[in-house]
Amino acid sequence: MSAYADHIATVRARFDAALEASNFDSVLVYAGQPRLAFLDDNPYPYRVNPLFKYWIPVTQSPKSALFYQPGQKPVVFLFQPRDFWHAQAQVPKEEWQDYVELVIVDDQKKIESHLGDKLKDAALLGEDFAEPVASWPVKAWNPQALLDHLHFHRAIKTDWEVQNLRVANERAAKAHLAARAAFFAGASELEIHQAYLRAINFRESEVPYNSIVALNDHGAILHYDIYDTEAPADPARSFLIDAGATYRGYCADITRTYARDEKGFFQDLIDAVDEAQQDLLKEIKPGRDYYELHVSQHLKISAILSRFGFVEGSAESIYEQGYSSAFFPHGLGHFIGLQVHDVGGYLRNDRGDSYDRDVRHPFLRLLRPVEAGQVFTIEPGLYVVDQLLEDFSGNKDFNWDRIAELRPYGGVRIEDSIVVGENGNNENLTRDAFEKLKN
């Protein structure tokens, strides 16, 4: 069997189990449709329902739907309207079409007519803001028990999903190298962003999230996406880029940080964070709690804070006093796959029981034990965030002069995506992608 054949068999089995556990006979997965801006007739960019592209790699066919009843072939209603105003998305002949019943519709009412009474026993997964979908007589809209069951199990990726994630990372790595070259050529943030998109021939709406393209102190703004249109008067001293790509609906999420000067304080700091991240990667293995990895990374960042003279004390004392969170405020990482921040990171089981957010680390998106087949990011950082440092004003453990040296550079973040293997035999999708580009 092909990787996709195995994948759709797994998806069917997961939906079978989820439907049985939540007492539904069938499911209708709606692809979604563009939503209009307030008081306007122009739509926001369309993003397909992730549970729709879980079945089939179709991301640009809004108003489509997939109906599935256990024991029967999935029915894909591919929406292709008769419309002289807009071009239709092209859906080429591909393998997935051999595993579904494909029905072309030019009116959504035909979906309701085709399914008839079956709708009354179906759970509908998808947006419910637009007619005629909002009035379809389904049994339930987005039942939480069904969603929880599906979200818990799709944390384990199939081989086909991992294949798609590899290509997404290869695309993103190629674009990252183009952005790096633009930085060293003296480009503005906007020009770097444009170089990134041009390298992989993407429209801005095709990247999985707003790219973070930050020069100098902008690197301390964790989700910076404003983009200065003019380059700095002097060549930028530092560059942090957090940007991804997609392939068949699957996402890459890569962060790298660069120093203008190959030797010096900031390059040394980048090297230290990179080394700490790679050391942490060696600790990933099934059975380890992701929370434990997060704490371990904090201790490594704390050691850097001490070694570089930002904070006085041992790594343990710096962490225990909460100092490291002022420099490394975000979570270590998150699940990734159909979504950049793939869901299910707080689920204890497929019944919907959840882990409580940790008071010490409230922004950590993943609390589940590590399992083979999971794919998640590892992204430590170290920044000068003045808002967070305010809480420690006057604290003599902080070397404020040394911190001031880092402020103009913003900070450092390094991010890779990891496929968990057995016994720590993991795959680093991101570094493998960069390595492949060297050949």
C-alpha positions, 0 to 999 in steps of 0.5 A: 500500500502507498503512504496515502493509502495507509494514511486514509485507512488510519484516518477512517479508523480514528473517525470510526472510533471517535464516532462510536465513542461520541454516539454519532452515526456519521460526520460531515466535515465542511471545508469552510468558506471566506468570511467577509470583512465588516461592512465590506464585500471583500473577504478575509484570506481563506483557511481550510478546516484542518479536519477537511485536509486531514482526509484529502490534500485539498486546501483551496476549494471552499464550500466543499464538504466530506461525508463519512459513515463508518463502513462506507466510502467517504463522499467528497462534495467538491464545490465548483460553481458556475461563476464568470467572476472568479477563476476556479481552484484547479484540483488535479487528478491525484491518488486521494480520488481513488479512495473517495466517491467524488461528487462535483457540485455547483450549488451547496443545496445539492449537498443537502439534497444528495445526503437527504435524511442522512444529515439528521444523524450526522455531526457537522465539523466546521464553521457555521456562520454562513447559509445554507450550511448554518441551516442544515438539519444536522444532529449536532455542530462541532460536538466537543466529545467528537473533536476531543477524540479526534484531536487527541489521536491525530497528535500521532502522525502517519508516514504520509503526514511526515512526508508532507512535513519534510517537504514543507520544511525543505521549502521553508529552509530554502526561503530562510536562506534567501532571507538570510542573504537579503539581511546580509545584503542590507535589505529592509524588513519588508524586502527580506520578507519579499525575498522569502516569498519569492524564493518559494514562489508563495503568495503571502496568504500561502504561508502558514502564519505571519512571518516574523522578520525582525531586525535589531531590537525588534527581535525582542518582540516575540510576534513582531510582524510590522515590517519596516519598509526602509532599511536601517541607516546603519547596517542592521546588527542582528536578524531574527526570522520566524517563518514557515511554509506549507505543503499539501496542507502541512506546516513548517515553522522555523526560527533562526537568528543571525549576527552581522558580525561573525565574531563578537558578543551576539554571535557567541550568544547565538552559538550558546543558545543553539548549543543549548537547543541541540543538547535538549534535542538529545533528551527527547524520547518516548515516556518523557514529559514535555513539561520536563523538557521545558524545565530542562531548557530553562535550566540551560538558558539559565546557565547561559544567563549566568555564563554571559553575566546577565544574571548572577547565580547558578543555573538552578538558583536563576531558574528557581527564583523565576529570573529565567522567565523574564528572558525566556517567557514563551513555551518550549514548543508545540505540536505541528502538522495540519496547523502550526499550533496543532491542537491536543497539547493539553489533552490527557486522553481521548475523553477530553480530560485536560491538563491544567495550564501550569501557573509557572509556565502559562504559555506552554502549549504542550503538556502531554508525555512524549510519544513516538510519532508525535511531531513538535517544535523545540524553540528556546529563546533569550531576549531583552523584554523591558516589560518583563524586566520591570518586575526585577527593577533594582534587583542586584542579581541582574547585571543591568549594564550587561543587559543593556549591551544585548538590548539593541540586538533584541534577542535570540530564538532557534526553532526546529521541528522534531519527529519523535522516534523509538528510543530517542531515534528522532528525526530533525525535519528542520536541520535535515532540510537545511542539510539537504540544500547543501547537496 
